[in-house]
């Protein structure tokens, strides 16, 4: 009813306002082209912003297993590996957590199977609250940060382009960043486009809250904010679901989507950014779908929450290179985009005043449409977010110091940064302290040591010093001549490589791995965490094989094609059991022995299994692969007549009713 009345009023007065609307349209439609332009570092006439280090934007945690390898120009091709399974109760039907990938001990990537958007799991980045580890019984409010028009599918712009992880490290809130949604405005689209049917609004409002509550200790106190497209989306989500949010913030958002020229401008942007048709999002331009998603028209629904809006004015600011005219930036696209944001945000503010909705407006005297300004607004909005979420003063930051043995060793690990907690108790009389870039551990037996990056994340995910690893005995040690690092612990090591990730290796498995030449030998780096198998032992996968041990801790490695066959059969769960040898030479091939049989391989035949018993004994009588039968060309399999057979290069050997039948070619 509200929208119908507004539409009717606008229709009646359109004739009188045409003269005033044309200048707006003249600006809006050309700016539509600017909306679609990417904002890039200086190339030719584009501006050079201050370095990432100068702005505090880098996500690198120093040498070693940090996150710098996730920068957009250095993401390696990696085989997807399920890092952690998370089974949660209390989720909506059809919703589950596919896996969790730990980037640091405070940064988890949660992959969610969505009923609204089935297919590939939706990735959500979560930065954990300050006291996540020191107070494991505590629950936390959440701050949701939405991305811009060109949102990527691999990582949020917030972690790629700002210091959000470091800024929130000492604050007791969970920071939640959905990944993906290019050109989506985080809406439920009316029609699919480009093979996708976006249902972001349903996912964010009906599915994600339950995952955060059940798996990540999040309360129902929430803030939602976004930049550019994300600012528009944040306002729409808050207006359409006011009971879900206590704070909403728009940084350079477009808060008027139906005024003359604006739908076409948004359409030009979505088309250029990714080839998306905006009329499949909210329907034909000017239709009810556009009216229902116009932030200025739904502002009345924000009366009970804290509202923050900000925008520059397109003039050259501290992060812009001056253009050819005084006050004009060299970033023409960023200028046009910010002018449009300023116009629409001012319109939104006028509507808010008419509806008696309090809005904190931060209109800056300069600035273009670019990340350094949004990072600044993130810090300026925090006090308002904290007030809205009821965050106690002691949870808005931290006062701490590093002393004793932990403090004495900090000079050698500058990548840890400032502390975010004082020391707190660990198991067995030890101490733990949290820092912006990692954690420190001390015990009487090991002394003080410091972890960060993916190795620190793996250790924390396993339970830290409560895990079988015990306390750390070193910092990261670079593997000589290899692209990798490792840390020593009381009962094993954790190894990391940019192409494989970080995985713990027990002392028993290391004893076998050592025989192969460690990470530079036959097996390479571990690619999965060890897998205990009840009643049978433990196995762990490496880049080129697997190590399997029985319940007595004894076993061996299997490599290459033989290892692939072994794992295809079930590894320790198979009838082969535990490997009793490494890879041995056969004439023209290789083989490995197991408690239950053997796997043979040659380039001509591939890898095939023969179990202990009469068929293998009969083959042995014929001098194995060197005899007249040659290598097996099939696995040992059951036959309809009852019994088993193995096909060889030059014949077949069967066992039928306990009798062996040899049939050479």
Secondary structure, DSSP 8 states (H G I E B T S, - for coil): -HHHHHHHHHHHHHHHHHHHHHHHHHHHHHHHHHHTS---S-STTS-----HHHHT-----SSSSSSGGGSTT----------B----SS--TT-EEEEEEEEETTEEEEEEE-STT-SS-EEEEEE--TTTTTTTT--EEEEEEE--TT--SSS-HHHHHS-HHHHGGGSSEEEEEE---TT-TT-B-SS-BTTB--BHHHIIIIIHHHHHHHHH-EEEEEEEEEETHHHHHHHHHHHHTGGG-SEEEEES-----SSTTHHHHHHHHHHHHHS--THHHH-STTSHHHHHT-GGGGGGGGTTSEEEEEE--SB--TTS-B-SSTTBBS-HHHHHHHHHHHHHHHHHHHHHHHTT---EEEE-SS--SSHHHHHHHHHHHHHHHHHHHT--GGGSS------HHHHHTGGG-GGG-SBSS--EE-GGG-EEEEETTEEEEEETTTEEEEEEHHHHHHHHHHTGGGSTT-SB-SS-EE-TTSSEEEEEETTEEEEEETTTEEEEEEHHHHHHHHHTTGGGSSS-SB-S--EEETTTEEEEEETTEEEEE-TTS-EEEEEHHHHHHHHHHTGGGSTT-SB-S--EEETTEEEEEETTEEEEEETTTEEEEEETTHHHHHHHHTTGGGSSS-SBSS--EE-TTSSEEEEETTEEEEEETTEEEEEE-
